[in-house]
Amino acid sequence: MPGYGSEERALFEDDATKLYEEICQRGGIAASDYRIAEDGELRKAFDLLVEMGLISYDGEQEGWVADDPMGVQSRVVSPLSQQAAKLLAESSQWSSAFSNLSATWRRSPQAAVRGPFTYLRDAAIDAFLSQLLAECEEEMLTAQPQAGRDARFLAKAALRDIELLERGATMRTLYQHSARRSSVTHKYVAAVTARGAEVRTLDEFFKRMIVVDRRVAVIPNRDERAVAVVIREPAVVAFLVDVFDRSWERGRPFTNRDTSLLKDIAAEQRAMTMRMLIEGHSDPVSAKRLGVSPRTYAGYVADLKTDYDAQTRFQLGYTMGRQGISGQEDLEDDSAE
């Protein structure tokens, strides 16, 4: 039986199926029916049914009658399923072959000819990151300022990162303290830390960054979210790793939920709110720096107004200024202890 493609399937689903149903209901179709003549409107559908073995000629009736489709189905579908399995296996082997080539090319002198910086846009970013992380052999460092990332995105990231961890690579991730409020992020962190990843949080704002094997870093291009910069320059990558390590040392373990730690985190967010007010940042900017919604940030400010008996932002700033408050007091007290 010849192979069938989308064109034959479209004809089968439309005219051929209707003709077959009519033949079943009427007990057959006369060979002289004008619709199945050489130039008839159902000739193509008729020829397909004959070719597939769904109808056969009955000499006694001098017409065509329907046959059981079950046997025909297995003859048509089974080869397609086998072909699909072969294509999937072949696709997987091609992907593996290209992955090996890609890893070889990235380590070759020719790769350096393109320069230490590459700019990626839109869909090319995810495609590059997927390939880069698939090649990770030793370590991945990530800084993720977004606290409430999409649940579907995090579920996909969890599968990818777990695969990386199970290959034996290590992983360290930094979030802002506000990530602790996200149930979706908690699920992701639980999944990766169970496989050995480490996750910490910081009060301060930072840009997103991914560093793989201390040889390739990916950062955003200024404020253009749809553009990423791939950095292969060893000196720049080493500098970014150093910045990450310094921030990591000041981070608080995500999985630690001791009361004393949570109080420290609350104090750090309160102190940063003070600094935002003293420096005169707008609410949207301040909320972004803390990694919280404008509504949550407004709640932080309202708490400070209550604590300092201020009715307005101006009164709050004036009172803190008179008292010499800088937003560093609680942090300095903690470090002195």
N, C-alpha and C positions, 0 to 999 in steps of 0.2 A: 504494500500500500504506500503510495507516494506521501511525502510530508506535506503538511498543510500549514499555511501561515495566516496572518491577520486578514488578508483579503478573502480567503476561502471561509474563514470563521465568520466574517461579516455577512457573507452570502448565506452561510448555513443558518445563522441566528435569525435572519430576516425571511427571505423568500423560501429557502429550502425547508426550514422548520414548518412554515405554514402549509407548504405543499404536502409534506409528510403527514401532518395532522389531518389534512383533508383526505388523503389516501386511506389513513387508518379509519376515519369516521365513515367513509363511503364504501370501504371494503375494496378499494382499488381505483385506478384511473385508466380509462380507455387509451389504447395506443394511438387512436385517431384524434385524441383531444387536441384541439387547435392550439392550446396554450403551450404544449410541449413539442410542437412542430419545430422544424429547423429554425424558423424565424419567430417562434412564439415567445411571449413575454416571460414564461417560466422555464425556457429551455436550459439556461445556465443552472438554475436551481435543480432541475430534473437531472441534468448530466452529473451534477455533484452527488446527488442521492444515489444514482446508479454506480458511480465510481467508488463511493464509500461502502456500497453493499447494503444500503438501507432499504432499497426496493429492488425487486426482481420481476422478470417477465413471467406471466402465467399464461401458457398457451390455451388452456381451456377457457379462460375469461377473455382472451385476446386483449390483455391489458397488464398493467403493472400493479403489484401488490406490495404492502409494507412487510419488512422483516424485523426481527427482534434487534433493537439497537444495542443491547448489552455487549454482545460480542464485538460489534463495530467500535464501541466506545473504548474498549481495552486496546484494540489495534491502533486507534488514533492517539489516545492520550498517553499510553505507556511509552512510546518512542519519544514524545515531547518531554515527559518527565525525566527520562534517561538523558536526553539531550541537555535539559536544564541542569541536572546534577553534574554532567561533564563540564558545562560552561562555568558553573560555580567553582568547581575544583580547579579548572584552568585559570579562572579569574584570580583565585586565591594564590595560585602558584606564580602568576604574573606579578601580583602585588608584592609577594615576598621577594621576587627577583629584583623588582624596581626599588624596593626598600633597601636591599643590599647595595645596589648601585648608588642610590642617593646617599647612603652613609659613607660610601667610598669617595664620592665626589666632594662631599662637604669637608673631607679631611685632605683633599688633594691641593696642590699648589694652584691649579686652575681656578679653584673656587675663590681664591684671594684676588684674582684678577678683576672680579666684578666689584671689588671694593669692600670695605668693612661694614658698610651700611646698606640695607635694602629696605625699600618702602613697599608695604603691602596695603591693599585696599579691600574693604568689604569682605566678600566671601573668600577671597584669597587668604585672609588672616586665619580663619578656622581651619582651612585646608592645610596651611603651613604648620600650625600648631599641632594638629593631629599627627602629621608626619614627624615633626620634631620630637614630640613626646613618645612616639612609637620607637624612636631611635635612642631614647634616654637609657644610659647604661649604669650610671652611678648615682646621680643626685638631681633633684628638681627643687628649686627655691621659687616660691610664689608670694607676691604681695597682692592682696585682693581687697581694695577699699570698699567695694560694694557689699553692703550687709544683706540686702534683701533680693539677691539674684533670683532669676526665674527658676521655679521648681524643676521644670523639664531640663533646663540647662545644667542645673546642679546634679540631677540624676545621671545625665550623660557624662558629666565630668567625673562623677564618682566611679562609674564603670571604667573609664579611661585611666583614672589615677590608681584604682585598685589593681588593674592589670600591670601598671608600672611598678607598683610596690611588690607585687607577687613575682616580678622578674628579679627582685633583689635590690632595686634602686631605693634610695632614701628620699624623703620628702619633708620639707618644712614650709609651712604656710603662715602668713601674717594677715590678720584681719584688724579692723578697728573694734573698739569695745562694743560698739552698737550692734555688731554681728551676733552678740550673745542674745539679743532680743528676737532673732529670727529662728523660728522652729525648723524651717527648711534647711538653714545653715547648720543647725544642731544635728540634723539627720545625716547630712553630708559628712560633718566632722566625725560623728560616731562611726560611720562606715570606714573612713580612711584611717582613723587612729587605731581601729581594731586590727588593721594590717601593718601598724608600725609607724604611721605618719605622725608628725608633731605639728600642733597648731597653737599659736599664741595670738593675743590681741594687744593693741596699743590705743592710747587715747588720741594721738595726733593723726592728722590727715596725711595720706601719701598716695602716690600714683600707682597704678597697676604695673606689675613687673613679673616676668617669668624668666628664670635662668636655668638652663639645662647643661649639666655636666661642666659647669663653669667655663663653657666655651662659646655659648650662644645666649644672648639676652634679647627679650622682646619687650618693648615699652611703647606706650601711646605716643603719637606725634603731637606734642603740645596739647591743645584742647580738641583736636579732631579725633573723635571716637572711632570713626570709620577708617582711620589710617594708623598702622602700626609700623614701628621701626625695628628691624632685625639688626642686631649688633654682633659682629664677629671680631671686632678689634680687641685683642687680649687685654690691653691696658684698661680700656673702658669697661669691659666685662668684669675685670678684677676690682675696679673701683665700685661698681654696682654691687658686687658680692660683699665688699667691705661695708657699704652703707646698709645692706640687708642685715649683716651679722651684728652691727652696732644696734640696729633697731630690735633685732631678735633678743639681744641681751636684756633690753628694757621691757620686753613683752611679758604679758601674764598668761600662763597656761590656760587654754580654752576649756580643758576638761576639769580644771580645778574650780569647784563651786563652794569652797569654804566661805563662811560668813565674813571672816576678816578680809579675804581677798575681794569679795564682792563690795565690801565697804571701801576698800582702797580704789577700786575701779570707779565707784560712784564719786569718790572725792576727786579723781583725776578728770572725770567728765565735768564736774562742777567747776574745777579750776580752769579748764579750757574754755568753758562758757564765760567765765570772768574775763579771760584774756581776749576773747572775741569782742566782748562789750567794750573793754578798755581801749582796744585797738580800733574800735569804730566800724567794724564790719557789718554789712547788712545781714538781715535774718537769713535770706536764702544762702548767702555765702557761708555764714556761720554754721547753719544746719548741715551744709555739705561738708564743711571741715570736720564736724563731729560725726558725720556719717549717719545722721538721723533726719527724720522728716521735719519740715518747718513747724508742724504742730507740736512735736516732741520738744523741739528747741524752745518754742514759746513757753512750754511748761517749765523748762529749766529756768528761764528768765523770770517767770512768775514766782518760782520758789525763792529766787534771790531777792526779788522785791519784798517778799514777805519777811525774809530773814533780816533785811536791812531797813525795814519799815519805810520803803519808798513807794510812791504812787506812780511815778513815771520812769521811763528809761533815763531821762536826764537826771532825775533825783538819785537814781541808783548809781549812775556813773559818778556823780558829784560826791556822794557819800563814800563810795569806795576810794575815790581819789583823795578825799580828806583824811581817810584812815590809812592811806599809803598802801592799799591792797593792790597787788600786782597779778594775782592768780597763780603765784608760785608758792604761797605760804604753806599750804598743806603738803605739797610735794617736798619742800625743803625740810619740813618737820619729819616726814617719813624717812628721808635719806639720812637725817641726823640720828635717828634711832638705830 
